Amino acid sequence: MPDIGCVALPSIGATLSHYRITDKLGAGGMGVVYRARDLRLERDVAVKILLQETPATAHSVTRFHREARALAALNHPNIAAIYGFEEFGSSGALVMELVEGSTLAERLAQGPLPLKQALTIARQIAEALECAHERGIIHRDLKPGNVKLKDDDTVKVLDFGLARFLDPDRHTESEEPPTTHSVSTSEPGAVVGTLAYMSPEQARGAKGDVRTDIWAFGVVLYEMLSGQRAFHRATSSDCIAAIIKEDPDWVALPAHVPGAILRLLRHCLAKEPHDRLHSISDARLEIEETLEGTSAVETPAVRRPFHHPSLMWTLVVLATVFAVGTGVLMGWFAHRSQAALKVSERFSILLPQDAPMAPASAMPLAVGRSSLALSPDGSHLAYVALVKGETVLVVRDMQRGDYHQLPGTEGAHSPFFSPDGHWVGFFAHDKLKKASTTGDPSITLCDATLGFGGSWAPDGQIYFSTDYSSKIFKVDDGGGAPLTATGKGWEMIPSMFPDVLPDGRSVLFSTQISFLIGALDLRSQVGTVVLRGGTFPRYLPTGHILFARRGTVQIVPFDVHRLRVQGPPALFVDNVRTERDGAAQFTVSKTGTLVFAAGSDGAVGSLVSIDRNGNQRLLQAPPGDYSAFRISPGGTRVAIPVNTSTGADIWLYNMISRTTTRLTSDNQSSFPVWSPDGSAIYYMSWHDGTLNLYRKPIAGGETLQVTHWQSSGGAPLVVSRDRKWLLTGKNSRDTREDLTILKLGDDGRAVEEIPFLATNFSECLADVSPNGRWAAYTSDESGGWEVYVTSFPHAGEKYRISSAGGEEPLWSPDGRELYFRFGTRWFVADVTTGDRFTAGHPRELFAGPFANLPGYSYAVMPDGNHFLVVEGVDQSKTVTELNVVTNIFDEIRRRTDSAQK
């Protein structure tokens, strides 16, 4: 093919499509990388363009496009993401995630890394390669220079310019993706890659497979631990000879490197591919076990030299005979034990195009629910499908592969199977229902507002949770009035996603607050905290719990009799779709089949400004797991609770300087409310072991404890302009969620508690009109969430504002309008708030999908025309493919056996 020609590189300040070039970051063998500003989304990106000095031949352009396709096929937190491919000259421009930080090569220039740091980096590199290999892509140029280390210790693998797609038939590298047919552009026998990190087969010019990346991974790990290159030589020919024939200098590795890691390095750096580690996931598992302390750390002992030759040789011979004999016997038993374990297989299944798995935005209140359920014998899979804009249950026969929709399941979510597999329980339209897998009409069992998961016990009792309640309910599978399974005084709020243990005497569950997993003994009514930092627990017959944690499924050993975990949790499956309130899109059968939907942590979102017409602008606040944020009275700052794996703290985002600063640091703070003058934040915290309200000045100073509740406290909602009272939520064992007025003394502490609204229903998420005479609040007294208004501070006649669902009311700054949301839609009603209250019919303002957060999910700017919302990553994404893993119980036993050796 003829040359395509050279590309004139852009100058600083030039605009490429909607990207303004701001700086040159560097150049490699094929391209130059620029920093650029995305003028649409207002974020910095990296733009890669072919070098001007390099003739843009068909071969180099093909490689460039291949990198774009490879990155487009990958979605992983340890791989730099691709944002787009723009037209530029004859080759195009690759727009990618801008990764700040130094390269691993720059860090290694300072010397070897500490063991834990090296293994932590290696684990993330392995996760990135695992993602690529699972999608049929090999990197072929893994080296320290292509690994970025961010300031938050996240590792990013870069530069897929030499990547190849695996041939699906031969499992070796192919020039193009399997779905395309084109002429190969590589010369036979060409040596491609960076010499010091090439595998022996690359050095010979032969085609490689995933084991090519495993070799490079081993070389990089060796260099991190030893501080020197494994095959560095004076000349290129000597380097190639060393790669093909010589071993690394094993003595250069520190003495404290565990034996398991030494074995891993030897398996990664085996000369022949068939002797090499076959899967990078095995390397990841070995590293994780070492980091968690489950693998034996083998440090050579220092012993005094032994000088008696004849006795020494006698002992050597005896030791050798004993070792060989013992090794043969142990190997035989281990082989028989391992041979009895079935091999775990992984494959994917495609869902019907007209019935994909429903997104979070299709669920009640736009809060994601669990959508997958396997029958106990693994023969049938039920999932929540989106069909013609409505959720329904679809069942797949796992043997035949056919699908059929269950009648009468419109509005369905959170499915679960009966013990015999003949029925599917589910929630729809605030009812708990069941449907036969044979297609008979569904049956309503009882009321269940906003169901959050169910579990069918062997004795025919169904345990379920509803409506963010602290209670777990039960009902007979024939229907009837639900009973409370949790006793009086139960305060795990809210108790969600129950899972009945095999003996039917205890129930696992998780809470939304603090994301902890608990167990309820149904006989004693005693609740126990099992694990912090997890949700959606599912007990396995192997004596383990699978649970969700931020886009992953973790596993932990569990004593079902004492209701205690027996060790630290470990990663079981990565990149699993999880939802904001803790639901996870995975299901396990009693026979050891796992089905899950790939995805990310649904709690992570970005702060977006939106006007009344729906026009959006992305703010520069970093994406995170936000909840209940509030904007300052002046409209320049946003108080945002940010949830992490260690807890929650409140941060302040300055919309003018576009910077964030930490306000609290106790890992237990949330639900901020601004003082009327914007000088302080009132918030809720558990930092002393009990829930109380605090006030912290923005400019610094002493934090004041406002309340001294021992339990059942609630979130602050509104502070009066004179700081004389504070409207707050309050949880009650008898009346559920209430609204309470706290009178504040001159020192700012609460001196009196006055009930405002306390009925047998839930009253929550309230706001007081600017003139202080009316309060808008959310209540479920009608059977669903609606918005009401009543007089304040003494509740009188109430006025219903919403007619088909509503929550989170907020007054406009001038008091002439009342806003509220329901699901993915926002509404506004014209109101008067003088001596008498009047309200017009609500009209839709704009629609999402935007995340429904714990507490208030939006804020109103002072102009009353702009709103802040959180745009979720997976809020509107349907799922068209599910992943299946078989024989996971045998895989768990295999891992357990390996850890015990």
Buried (B, 14 or more C-beta within 10 A) or exposed (E): EEEBEBBEBBEEEEEBBBBBBBEBBEBBEBBBBBBBBBEEBEBBBBBBBBBBEBBBBEEBBBBBBBBBBBBEBBBBBBBBBBBBBBEBBEBBBBBBBBBEBBBBBEBBEEEBBEBEBBBBBBBBBBBBBBBBBBBBBBBBBBBBBBBBBEEEEBBBBBBBBBBBBBBEEEEBBBBBBEEEEEEEBBEEEEBBBBBBBBBBBBBBEBBBBBBBBBBBBBBBBBBBBBBBBBBEBEEEEEBBBBBBEEEBEBEEBEEEBBBBBBEBBBBBBBBEBEEBBBBBBBBBBBBBBBBBEBBBEBEEEEEEEEEEEEEEEEEEEEEEEEEEEEEEEEEEEEEEEEEEBBEBEEEEBEBEEEBBBBBBBBBBBBBBBBBBBBBBBBBBBBBBBBBEEEBBBBBBEBEEEEBEBBBBBBBBBBBBBBBEBEBBBBBBEBBBBBBBBEEEEBBBBBBBBBBBBBBBBEEEBBBBBBBBBBBBBBBBBEBEEBEEBBEEEBEBBBBBBBBBBEEBBBBBBBBBBBBBBBBBBBEEEEBBEBBEBBBBBBBBEBEBBBBBBBBBBBBBBBEBEEBEBEEEBBBBBBBBBBBBBBBBBBBBBBBBBBBBBBBBBBBBBBBBBBBEEEEEEBBBBEBBBBBBBBBBBEBBBBBBBBBEEEBBBBBBBBBEEEEBEEBBEBBBBBBBBBBEEBBBBBBBBBBEEBBBBBBBBBEEEEBBBBBEBEEBBBBBBBBBEEBEBBBBBBBBEEBBBBBBBBBBEEEBBBEEEEEBBBEEBBBBBBBBBBEBBBBBBBBBBEEBBBBBBBBBBEBEEBBBBBEEBBBBBBBBBEBBBBBBBBBBBBBBBBBEBEEEBEBEEBEEBBEBBBBBBBBBBBBBBBEBEBBBBBBBBBBBBBBEEBBBBBBBBBBBBBBBEBBEE
